[in-house]
Amino acid sequence: MNPRSTALLVIDVQQGFVNQHSRGALPAIVRLVEGWRAAGAPVVFTRFHNKAGSPYETITGWTRLRTPEEQALAAELAPFADDAEAVIGKDQASVFTPEGAQLIRDAGWTDLVLCGIDTDACVYDSARDSYHHGYRPWIVTDACASTGGAQYHDAALLMAARNIGSEQLVTIETVLSRINGPQGAPA
């Protein structure tokens, strides 16, 4: 992974998504962000907001992530936002909003490393869309979680292995060794 052409996308690690199932991933996500920043590579945060009348509300009845408190980045990550390449607001699962797609295209990134919450929703959808837009997605399996629990996290990783390739599922150790290797060469 080349630090100049690879970005870390921290997907929706927000107060409203932190619960008993996802809280355990926070230290790993912080460690990944710290290591990534130490390599001088770009970090992007996303923040989901569930607007009134959204399909989340009208089809599934889900009305969370509407308040500023729920939409705020998790306290552990908030200090990193000021130095981020961007903080992208989105009202859909994928990072490929018009703003997100433009940022990725303009930056010339070829690889997108993804971590965050929910593995089975916003992380998976962003990885799949990365693949479909011609970018190489990497899901950091030990820096993701699902608010629904381990079964949803595991199911998403199973689907990702099938749909974007099992070699695209990596651990924090693998990612940090690759980004910090000689000129970002794979370790």
Contact map, one row per residue, 1 for C-alpha under 8 A:
1110110000000000000000000000000000000000000000000000000000000000000000000000000000000000000000000000000000000010000000000000000000000000000000000000000000000000000000000000001001100001110
1111110000000000000000000000000000000000000000000000000000000000000000000000000000000000000000000000000000000000000000000000000000000000000000000000000000000000000000000000000000100011100
1111111000000000000000000000000000000011110000000000000000000000000000000000000000000000000000000000000000000000000000000000000000000000000000000000000000000000000000000000000000100011000
0111111000000000000000000000000000000000110000000000000000000000000000000000000000000000000000000000000000001000000000000000000000000000000000000000000000000000000000000000000000000000000
1111111000000000000000000000000000000000000000000000000000000000000000000000000000000000000000000000000000111110000000000000000000000000000000000000000000000000000000000000000000000000000
1111111100000000000000000000000000000000110000000000000000000000000000000000000000000000000000000000000000001111100000000000000000000000000000000000000000000000000000000000000000000000000
0011111110000000000000000000000000000000111100000000000000000000000000000000000000000000000000000000000000001011100000000000000000000000000000000000000000000000000000000000000000000000000
0000011111000000000000000000000010010000111100000000000000000000000000000000000000000000000000000000000000000001111000000000000000000000000000000000000000000000000000000000000000000000000
0000001111100000000000000000000000000000001111000000000000000000000000000000000000000000000000000000000000000001111000000000000000000000000000000000000000000000000000000000000000000000000
0000000111111000000000000000000000000000001111000000000000000000000000000000000000000000000000000000000000000000011100000000000000000000000000000000000000000000000000000000000000000000000
0000000011111000000000000000000000000000000011100000000000000000000000000000000000000000000000100000000000000000011111000110000000000000000000000000000000000000000000000000000000000000000
0000000001111100100000000000000000000000000011110000000000000000000000001000000000000000000000000000000000000000000111000100000000000000000000000000000000000000000000000000000000000000000
0000000001111110110000000000000000000000000001100000000000000000000000001100100000000000000000000000000000000000000110000000000000000000000000000000000000000000000000000000000000000000000
0000000000011111110000000000000000000000000000100000000000000000000001111100000000000000000000000000000000000000000000000000000000000000000000000000000000000000000000000000000000000000000
0000000000001111110000000000000000000000000000000000000000000000000011111110000000000000000000000000000000000000000000000000000000000000000000000000000000000000000000000000000000000000000
0000000000000111111000000000000000000000000000000000000000000001100011110000000000000000000000000000000000000000000000000000000000000000000000000000000000000000000000000000000000000000000
0000000000011111111001000000000000000000000000000000000000000000000001000000000000000000000000000000000000000000000011000000000000000000000000000010000000000000000000000000000000000000000
0000000000001111111111100000000000000000000000000000000000000000000000000100000000000000000000000000000000000000000000000000000000000000000000000010000000000000000000000000000000000000000
0000000000000001111111100000000000000000000000000000000000000000000000000000000000000000000000000000000000000000000000000000000000000000000000000010000000000000000000000000000000000000000
0000000000000000011111110000000000000000000000000000000000000000000000000000000000000000000000000000000000000000000000000000000000000000000000000010000000000000000000000000000000000000000
0000000000000000011111110000000000000000000000000000000000000000000000000000000000000000000000000000000000000000000000000000000000000000000000001111110000000000000000000000000000000000000
0000000000000000111111111100000000000000000000000000000000000000000000000000000000000000000000000000000000000000000010000000000000000000000000011110100000000000000000000000000000000000000
0000000000000000011111111100000000000000000000000000000000000000000000000000000000000000000000000000000000000000000000000000000000000000000000000000000000000000000000000000000000000000000
0000000000000000000111111110000000000000000000000000000000000000000000000000000000000000000000000000000000000000000000000000000000000000000000000000000000000000000000000000000000000000000
0000000000000000000001111111100000000000000000000000000000000000000000000000000000000000000000000000000000000000000100000000000000000000000001111000000000000000000000000000000000000000000
0000000000000000000001111111110000000000000000000000000000000000000000000001000000000000000000000000000000000000000000000000000000000000000000100000000000000000000000000000000000000000000
0000000000000000000000011111111000000000000000000000000000000000000000000000000000000000000000000000000000000000000000000000000000000000000000000000000000000000000000000000000000000000000
0000000000000000000000001111111100000000000000000000000000000000000000000000000000000000000000000000000000000000000000000000000000000000000001100000000000000000000000000001000000000000000
0000000000000000000000001111111110000000000000000000000000000000000000000000000000000000000000000000000000000000001100000000000000000000000000110000000000000000000000000000000000000000000
0000000000000000000000000111111111000000000000000000000000000000000000000001100000000000000000000000000000000000000000000000000000000000000000000000000000000000000000000000000000000000000
0000000000000000000000000011111111100000000000000000000000000000000000000000000000000000000000000000000000000000000000000000000000000000000000000000000000000000000000000000000000000000000
0000000000000000000000000001111111110000000000000000000000000000000000000000000000000000000000000000000000000000000000000000000000000000000000100000000000000000000000000001000100000000000
0000000100000000000000000000111111111000001000000000000000000000000000000000000000000000000000000000000000000000000000000000000000000000000000000000000000000000000000000000000000000000000
0000000000000000000000000000011111111100000000000000000000000000000000000000000000000000000000000000000000000000000000000000000000000000000000000000000000000000000000000000000000000000000
0000000000000000000000000000001111111110000000000000000000000000000000000000000000000000000000000000000000000000000000000000000000000000000000000000000000000000000000000000000100000000000
0000000100000000000000000000000111111111111000000000000000000000000000000000000000000000000000000000000000000000000000000000000000000000000000000000000000000000000000000000000100100000000
0000000000000000000000000000000011111111111000000000000000000000000000000000000000000000000000000000000000000000000000000000000000000000000000000000000000000000000000000000000000000000000
0000000000000000000000000000000001111111100000000000000000000000000000000000000000000000000000000000000000000000000000000000000000000000000000000000000000000000000000000000000000000000000
0010000000000000000000000000000000111111100000000000000000000000000000000000000000000000000000000000000000000000000000000000000000000000000000000000000000000000000000000000000000110000000
0010000000000000000000000000000000011111110000000000000000000000000000000000000000000000000000000000000000000000000000000000000000000000000000000000000000000000000000000000000000000000000
0011011100000000000000000000000000011111111000000000000000000000000000000000000000000000000000000000000000000000000000000000000000000000000000000000000000000000000000000000000000000000000
0011011100000000000000000000000000011001111100000000000000000000000000000000000000011000000000000000000000000000000000000000000000000000000000000000000000000000000000000000000000000000000
0000001111000000000000000000000010011000111110000000000000000000000000000000000000011100000000000000000000000000000000000000000000000000000000000000000000000000000000000000000000000000000
0000001111000000000000000000000000000000011111000000000000000000000000000000000000011111000000000000000000000000000000000000000000000000000000000000000000000000000000000000000000000000000
0000000011110000000000000000000000000000001111100000000000000000000000000000000010010111000000000000000000000000000000000000000000000000000000000000000000000000000000000000000000000000000
0000000011111000000000000000000000000000000111110000000000000000000000000000000000000011110000100000000000000000000000000000000000000000000000000000000000000000000000000000000000000000000
0000000000111100000000000000000000000000000011111000000000000000000000111000000000000011110000000000000000000000000000000000000000000000000000000000000000000000000000000000000000000000000
0000000000010000000000000000000000000000000001111100000000000000100000100000000000000000111110000000000000000000000000000000000000000000000000000000000000000000000000000000000000000000000
0000000000000000000000000000000000000000000000111110000000000000110000100000000000000000111100000000000000000000000000000000000000000000000000000000000000000000000000000000000000000000000
0000000000000000000000000000000000000000000000011111010100000011110000000000000000000000001000000000000000000000000000000000000000000000000000000000000000000000000000000000000000000000000
0000000000000000000000000000000000000000000000001111110000000000010000000000000000000000001000000000000000000000000000000000000000000000000000000000000000000000000000000000000000000000000
0000000000000000000000000000000000000000000000000111110010000010000000000000000000000000000000000000000000000000000000000000000000000000000000000000000000000000000000000000000000000000000
0000000000000000000000000000000000000000000000000011111111000000000000000000000000000000000000000000000000000000000000000000000000000000000000000000000000000000000000000000000000000000000
0000000000000000000000000000000000000000000000000111111111000000000000000000000000000000000000000000000000000000000000000000000000000000000000000000000000000000000000000000000000000000000
0000000000000000000000000000000000000000000000000000111111110000000000000000000000000000000000000000000000000000000000000000000000000000000000000000000000000000000000000000000000000000000
0000000000000000000000000000000000000000000000000100111111111110000000000000000000000000000000000000000000000000000000000000000000000000000000000000000000000000000000000000000000000000000
0000000000000000000000000000000000000000000000000001111111111110000000000000000000000000000000000000000000000000000000000000000000000000000000000000000000000000000000000000000000000000000
0000000000000000000000000000000000000000000000000000111111111100000000000000000000000000000000000000000000000000000000000000000000000000000000000000000000000000000000000000000000000000000
0000000000000000000000000000000000000000000000000000001111111000000000000000000000000000000000000000000000000000000000000000000000000000000000000000000000000000000000000000000000000000000
0000000000000000000000000000000000000000000000000000001111111100000000000000000000000000000000000000000000000000000000000000000000000000000000000000000000000000000000000000000000000000000
0000000000000000000000000000000000000000000000000000000111111110000000000000000000000000000000000000000000000000000000000000000000000000000000000000000000000000000000000000000000000000000
0000000000000000000000000000000000000000000000000000000111011111000000000000000000000000000000000000000000000000000000000000000000000000000000000000000000000000000000000000000000000000000
0000000000000000000000000000000000000000000000000101000110001111110000000000000000000000000000000000000000000000000000000000000000000000000000000000000000000000000000000000000000000000000
0000000000000001000000000000000000000000000000000100000000000111111001000000000000000000000000000000000000000000000000000000000000000000000000000000000000000000000000000000000000000000000
0000000000000001000000000000000000000000000000011100000000000011111101100000000000000000000000000000000000000000000000000000000000000000000000000000000000000000000000000000000000000000000
0000000000000000000000000000000000000000000000001110000000000011111101100000000000000000000000000000000000000000000000000000000000000000000000000000000000000000000000000000000000000000000
0000000000000000000000000000000000000000000000000000000000000001111111100000000000000000000000000000000000000000000000000000000000000000000000000000000000000000000000000000000000000000000
0000000000000000000000000000000000000000000000000000000000000000111111110000000000000000000000000000000000000000000000000000000000000000000000000000000000000000000000000000000000000000000
0000000000000011000000000000000000000000000000000000000000000000001111110000000000000000000000000000000000000000000000000000000000000000000000000000000000000000000000000000000000000000000
0000000000000111100000000000000000000000000000000000000000000001111111110000000000000000000000000000000000000000000000000000000000000000000000000000000000000000000000000000000000000000000
0000000000000111000000000000000000000000000000111000000000000000111111111000000000000000000000000000000000000000000000000000000000000000000000000000000000000000000000000000000000000000000
0000000000000111000000000000000000000000000000100000000000000000000111111100000000000000000000000000000000000000000000000000000000000000000000000000000000000000000000000000000000000000000
0000000000011110000000000000000000000000000000100000000000000000000000111110110000000000000000000000000000000000000000000000000000000000000000000000000000000000000000000000000000000000000
0000000000001110010000000000000000000000000000000000000000000000000000011111110000000000000000000000000000000000000000000000000000000000000000000000000000000000000000000000000000000000000
0000000000000010000000000000000000000000000000000000000000000000000000001111111000000000000000000000000000000000000000000000000000000000000000000000000000000000000000000000000000000000000
0000000000000000000000000100010000000000000000000000000000000000000000000111111000000000000000000000000000000000000000000000000000000000000000000000000000000000000000000000000000000000000
0000000000001000000000000000010000000000000000000000000000000000000000001111111110000000000000000000000000000000000000000000000000000000000000000000000000000000000000000000000000000000000
0000000000000000000000000000000000000000000000000000000000000000000000001111111111000000000000000000000000000000000000000000000000000000000000000000000000000000000000000000000000000000000
0000000000000000000000000000000000000000000000000000000000000000000000000011111111000000000000000000000000000000000000000000000000000000000000000000000000000000000000000000000000000000000
0000000000000000000000000000000000000000000000000000000000000000000000000000111111110000000000000000000000000000000000000000000000000000000000000000000000000000000000000000000000000000000
0000000000000000000000000000000000000000000010000000000000000000000000000000111111110110000000000000000000000000000000000000000000000000000000000000000000000000000000000000000000000000000
0000000000000000000000000000000000000000000000000000000000000000000000000000011111110000000000000000000000000000000000000000000000000000000000000000000000000000000000000000000000000000000
0000000000000000000000000000000000000000000000000000000000000000000000000000000111111000000000000000000000000000000000000000000000000000000000000000000000000000000000000000000000000000000
0000000000000000000000000000000000000000011110000000000000000000000000000000000111111110000000000000000000000000000000000000000000000000000000000000000000000000000000000000000000000000000
0000000000000000000000000000000000000000011100000000000000000000000000000000000000111110000000000000000000000000000000000000000000000000000000000000000000000000000000000000000000000000000
0000000000000000000000000000000000000000001110000000000000000000000000000000000010011111000000000000000000000000000000000000000000000000000000000000000000000000000000000000000000000000000
0000000000000000000000000000000000000000000111100000000000000000000000000000000010011111100000000000000000000000000000000000000000000000000000000000000000000000000000000000000000000000000
0000000000000000000000000000000000000000000111100000000000000000000000000000000000000111110000100011000000000000000000000000000000000000000000000000000000000000000000000000000000000000000
0000000000000000000000000000000000000000000001111000000000000000000000000000000000000011111000000000000000000000000000000000000000000000000000000000000000000000000000000000000000000000000
0000000000000000000000000000000000000000000001111000000000000000000000000000000000000001111110101000000000000000000000000000000000000000000000000000000000000000000000000000000000000000000
0000000000000000000000000000000000000000000000011110000000000000000000000000000000000000111110000000000000000000000000000000000000000000000000000000000000000000000000000000000000000000000
0000000000000000000000000000000000000000000000011000000000000000000000000000000000000000011111101000000000000000000000000000000000000000000000000000000000000000000000000000000000000000000
0000000000000000000000000000000000000000000000010000000000000000000000000000000000000000011111100000000000000000000000001110110000000000000000000000000000000000000000000000000000000000000
0000000000000000000000000000000000000000000000000000000000000000000000000000000000000000000111111000000000000000000000000110110010000000000000000000000000000000000000000000000000000000000
0000000000100000000000000000000000000000000001000000000000000000000000000000000000000001010111111001100000000000000000000100010000000000000000000000000000000000000000000000000000000000000
0000000000000000000000000000000000000000000000000000000000000000000000000000000000000000000001111111100000000000000000000000010011000000000000000000000000000000000000000000000000000000000
0000000000000000000000000000000000000000000000000000000000000000000000000000000000000000010101111111100000000000000000000000000000000000000000000000000000000000000000000000000000000000000
0000000000000000000000000000000000000000000000000000000000000000000000000000000000000000000000011111110000000000000000000000000000000000000000000000000000000000000000000000000000000000000
0000000000000000000000000000000000000000000000000000000000000000000000000000000000000001000000011111111000000000000000000000000000000000000000000000000000000000000000000000000000000000000
0000000000000000000000000000000000000000000000000000000000000000000000000000000000000001000000111111111100000000000000000000000000000000000000000000000000000000000000000000000000000000000
0000000000000000000000000000000000000000000000000000000000000000000000000000000000000000000000111111111110000000000000000000000000000000000000000000000000000000000000000000000000000000000
0000000000000000000000000000000000000000000000000000000000000000000000000000000000000000000000000111111111000000000000000000000000000000000000000000000000000000000000000000000000000000000
0000000000000000000000000000000000000000000000000000000000000000000000000000000000000000000000000011111111100000000000000000000000000000000000000000000000000000000000000000000000000000000
0000000000000000000000000000000000000000000000000000000000000000000000000000000000000000000000000001111111111000000000000000000000000000000000000000000000000000000000000000000000000000000
0000000000000000000000000000000000000000000000000000000000000000000000000000000000000000000000000000111111111000000000000000000000000000000000000000000000000000000000000000000000000000000
0000000000000000000000000000000000000000000000000000000000000000000000000000000000000000000000000000011111110000000000000000000000000000000000000000000000000000000000000000000000000000000
0000100000000000000000000000000000000000000000000000000000000000000000000000000000000000000000000000001111111000000000000000000000000000000000000000000000000000000000000000000000000000000
0000100000000000000000000000000000000000000000000000000000000000000000000000000000000000000000000000000111111100000000000000000000000000000000000000000000000000000000000000000000000000000
0001111000000000000000000000000000000000000000000000000000000000000000000000000000000000000000000000000110111111000000000000000000000010000000000000000000000000000000000000000000000000000
0000110000000000000000000000000000000000000000000000000000000000000000000000000000000000000000000000000000011111000000000000000000000011000000000000000000000000000000000000000000000000000
1000111000000000000000000000000000000000000000000000000000000000000000000000000000000000000000000000000000001111100000000000000000000011110000000000000000000000000000000000000000000000000
0000011110000000000000000000000000000000000000000000000000000000000000000000000000000000000000000000000000001111110000000000000001000011110000000000000000000000000000000000000000000000000
0000011110000000000000000000000000000000000000000000000000000000000000000000000000000000000000000000000000000011111000000000000000000000111100000000000000000000000000000000000000000000000
0000000111100000000000000000000000000000000000000000000000000000000000000000000000000000000000000000000000000001111100000010001000000000111100000000000000000000000000000000000000000000000
0000000111100000000000000000100000000000000000000000000000000000000000000000000000000000000000000000000000000000111110100010000000000000001110110000000000000000000000000000000000000000000
0000000001111000000000001000100000000000000000000000000000000000000000000000000000000000000000000000000000000000011111100010000000000000000000111000000000000000000000000000000000000000000
0000000000111000100001000000000000000000000000000000000000000000000000000000000000000000000000000000000000000000001111101110000000000000000000011110000000000000000000000000000000000000000
0000000000110000100000000000000000000000000000000000000000000000000000000000000000000000000000000000000000000000000111111111000000000000000000011110000010000000000000000000000000000000000
0000000000000000000000000000000000000000000000000000000000000000000000000000000000000000000000000000000000000000001111111111000000000000000000011100000110011000000000000000000000000000000
0000000000000000000000000000000000000000000000000000000000000000000000000000000000000000000000000000000000000000000001111111100000000000000000000100000110111000000000000000000000000000000
0000000000000000000000000000000000000000000000000000000000000000000000000000000000000000000010000000000000000000000011111111100000000000000000000000000000000000000000000000000000000000000
0000000000110000000000000000000000000000000000000000000000000000000000000000000000000000000011100000000000000000000011111111110000000000000000000000000000000000000000000000000000000000000
0000000000100000000000000000000000000000000000000000000000000000000000000000000000000000000011000000000000000000011111111111111000000000001000010000000000000000000000000000000000000000000
0000000000000000000000000000000000000000000000000000000000000000000000000000000000000000000000000000000000000000000001111111111100000000000000000000000000010001000000000000000000000000000
0000000000000000000000000000000000000000000000000000000000000000000000000000000000000000000011000000000000000000000000011111111110000000000000000000000000000000000000000000000000000000000
0000000000000000000000000000000000000000000000000000000000000000000000000000000000000000000011110000000000000000000000000111111111000000000000000000000000000000000000000000000000000000000
0000000000000000000000000000000000000000000000000000000000000000000000000000000000000000000000000000000000000000010000000011111111100000111000000000000000000000000100000000000000000000000
0000000000000000000000000000000000000000000000000000000000000000000000000000000000000000000000000000000000000000000000000001111111110000100000000000000000000001001100000000000000000000000
0000000000000000000000000000000000000000000000000000000000000000000000000000000000000000000001010000000000000000000000000000111111111000000000000000000000000000000000000000000000000000000
0000000000000000000000000000000000000000000000000000000000000000000000000000000000000000000000010000000000000001000000000000011111111111100000000000000000000000000000000000000000000000000
0000000000000000000000000000000000000000000000000000000000000000000000000000000000000000000000000000000000000000000000000000001111111111100000000000000000000000000100000000000000000000000
0000000000000000000000000000000000000000000000000000000000000000000000000000000000000000000000000000000000000000000000000000000111111110000000000000000000000000000000000000000000000000000
0000000000000000000000000000000000000000000000000000000000000000000000000000000000000000000000000000000000000000000000000000000011111110000000000000000000000000000000000000000000000000000
0000000000000000000000000000000000000000000000000000000000000000000000000000000000000000000000000000000000000000000000000000000001111111000000000000000000000000000000000000000000000000000
0000000000000000000000000000000000000000000000000000000000000000000000000000000000000000000000000000000000001111000000000000000001111111100000000000000000000000000000000000000000000000000
0000000000000000000000000000000000000000000000000000000000000000000000000000000000000000000000000000000000000111000000000000000001100111110000000000000000000000000000000000000000000000000
0000000000000000000000000000000000000000000000000000000000000000000000000000000000000000000000000000000000000011110000000000001101100011111000000000000000000000000100010000000000000000000
0000000000000000000000000000000000000000000000000000000000000000000000000000000000000000000000000000000000000011110000000000001000000001111100000000000000000000000000011100000000000000000
0000000000000000000000000000000000000000000000000000000000000000000000000000000000000000000000000000000000000000111000000010001000000000111110000000000000000000000000011100000000000000000
0000000000000000000000000000000000000000000000000000000000000000000000000000000000000000000000000000000000000000111000000000000000000000011111110000000000000000000000001111001000000000000
0000000000000000000000000000000000000000000000000000000000000000000000000000000000000000000000000000000000000000001000000000000000000000001111110000000000001000000000001111000000000000000
0000000000000000000000001001000000000000000000000000000000000000000000000000000000000000000000000000000000000000000000000000000000000000000111111000000000000000000000000011000000000000000
0000000000000000000000001101100100000000000000000000000000000000000000000000000000000000000000000000000000000000001100000000000000000000000111111000000000000000000000000011000000000000000
0000000000000000000001001000100000000000000000000000000000000000000000000000000000000000000000000000000000000000001111100010000000000000000111111100000010000000000000000000000000000000000
0000000000000000000011001000000000000000000000000000000000000000000000000000000000000000000000000000000000000000000111100000000000000000000001111110110010000000000000000000000000000000000
0000000000000000000011000000000000000000000000000000000000000000000000000000000000000000000000000000000000000000000011110000000000000000000000011111110110000000000000000000000000000000000
0000000000000000111111000000000000000000000000000000000000000000000000000000000000000000000000000000000000000000000011000000000000000000000000001111100000000000000000000000000000000000000
0000000000000000000010000000000000000000000000000000000000000000000000000000000000000000000000000000000000000000000000000000000000000000000000000111111110000000000000000000000000000000000
0000000000000000000011000000000000000000000000000000000000000000000000000000000000000000000000000000000000000000000000000000000000000000000000001111111110000000000000000000000000000000000
0000000000000000000010000000000000000000000000000000000000000000000000000000000000000000000000000000000000000000000000000000000000000000000000001101111111000000000000000000000000000000000
0000000000000000000000000000000000000000000000000000000000000000000000000000000000000000000000000000000000000000000000000000000000000000000000000001111111100000000000000000000000000000000
0000000000000000000000000000000000000000000000000000000000000000000000000000000000000000000000000000000000000000000000110000000000000000000000000101111111110000000000000000000000000000000
0000000000000000000000000000000000000000000000000000000000000000000000000000000000000000000000000000000000000000000001110000000000000000000000011101111111111000000000000000000000000000000
0000000000000000000000000000000000000000000000000000000000000000000000000000000000000000000000000000000000000000000000000000000000000000000000000000011111111100000000000000000000000000000
0000000000000000000000000000000000000000000000000000000000000000000000000000000000000000000000000000000000000000000000010000000000000000000000000000001111111110000000000000000000000000000
0000000000000000000000000000000000000000000000000000000000000000000000000000000000000000000000000000000000000000000000110001000000000000000000000000000111111111000000000000000000000000000
0000000000000000000000000000000000000000000000000000000000000000000000000000000000000000000000000000000000000000000000110000000000000000000010000000000011111111100000001000000000000000000
0000000000000000000000000000000000000000000000000000000000000000000000000000000000000000000000000000000000000000000000000000000000000000000000000000000001111111110000000000000000000000000
0000000000000000000000000000000000000000000000000000000000000000000000000000000000000000000000000000000000000000000000000000000000000000000000000000000000111111111000000000000000000000000
0000000000000000000000000000000000000000000000000000000000000000000000000000000000000000000000000000000000000000000000000001000100000000000000000000000000011111111111001000000000000000000
0000000000000000000000000000000000000000000000000000000000000000000000000000000000000000000000000000000000000000000000000000000000000000000000000000000000001111111111111000000000000000000
0000000000000000000000000000000000000000000000000000000000000000000000000000000000000000000000000000000000000000000000000000000000000000000000000000000000000111111111000000000000000000000
0000000000000000000000000000000000000000000000000000000000000000000000000000000000000000000000000000000000000000000000000000000100000000000000000000000000000011111110000000000000000000000
0000000000000000000000000000000000000000000000000000000000000000000000000000000000000000000000000000000000000000000000000000001100100000100000000000000000000001111111010000000000000000000
0000000000000000000000000000000000000000000000000000000000000000000000000000000000000000000000000000000000000000000000000000000000000000000000000000000000000001111111111000000000000000000
0000000000000000000000000000000000000000000000000000000000000000000000000000000000000000000000000000000000000000000000000000000000000000000000000000000000000001110111111000000000000000000
0000000000000000000000000000000000000000000000000000000000000000000000000000000000000000000000000000000000000000000000000000000000000000000000000000000000000000100011111100000000000000000
0000000000000000000000000000000000000000000000000000000000000000000000000000000000000000000000000000000000000000000000000000000000000000111000000000000000000000100111111100000000000000000
0000000000000000000000000000000000000000000000000000000000000000000000000000000000000000000000000000000000000000000000000000000000000000011110000000000000001001100011111110000000000000000
0000000000000000000000000000000000000000000000000000000000000000000000000000000000000000000000000000000000000000000000000000000000000000011110000000000000000000000000111111011000000000000
0000000000000000000000000000000000000000000000000000000000000000000000000000000000000000000000000000000000000000000000000000000000000000000111100000000000000000000000001111111000000000000
0000000000000000000000000001000100000000000000000000000000000000000000000000000000000000000000000000000000000000000000000000000000000000000111100000000000000000000000000111111100000000000
0000000000000000000000000000000000000000000000000000000000000000000000000000000000000000000000000000000000000000000000000000000000000000000000000000000000000000000000000011111110000000000
0000000000000000000000000000000000000000000000000000000000000000000000000000000000000000000000000000000000000000000000000000000000000000000000000000000000000000000000000111111111000000001
1000000000000000000000000000000000000000000000000000000000000000000000000000000000000000000000000000000000000000000000000000000000000000000100000000000000000000000000000111111111100000000
0000000000000000000000000000000100110000000000000000000000000000000000000000000000000000000000000000000000000000000000000000000000000000000000000000000000000000000000000001111111110000000
0000000000000000000000000000000000000000000000000000000000000000000000000000000000000000000000000000000000000000000000000000000000000000000000000000000000000000000000000000111111111000011
1000000000000000000000000000000000000000000000000000000000000000000000000000000000000000000000000000000000000000000000000000000000000000000000000000000000000000000000000000011111111001111
1110000000000000000000000000000000010010000000000000000000000000000000000000000000000000000000000000000000000000000000000000000000000000000000000000000000000000000000000000001111111011110
0000000000000000000000000000000000000010000000000000000000000000000000000000000000000000000000000000000000000000000000000000000000000000000000000000000000000000000000000000000111111111000
0000000000000000000000000000000000000000000000000000000000000000000000000000000000000000000000000000000000000000000000000000000000000000000000000000000000000000000000000000000011111111111
0000000000000000000000000000000000000000000000000000000000000000000000000000000000000000000000000000000000000000000000000000000000000000000000000000000000000000000000000000000000011111100
0110000000000000000000000000000000000000000000000000000000000000000000000000000000000000000000000000000000000000000000000000000000000000000000000000000000000000000000000000000000111111100
1110000000000000000000000000000000000000000000000000000000000000000000000000000000000000000000000000000000000000000000000000000000000000000000000000000000000000000000000000000001111111110
1100000000000000000000000000000000000000000000000000000000000000000000000000000000000000000000000000000000000000000000000000000000000000000000000000000000000000000000000000000001101111111
1000000000000000000000000000000000000000000000000000000000000000000000000000000000000000000000000000000000000000000000000000000000000000000000000000000000000000000000000000000011101001111
0000000000000000000000000000000000000000000000000000000000000000000000000000000000000000000000000000000000000000000000000000000000000000000000000000000000000000000000000000010011001000111
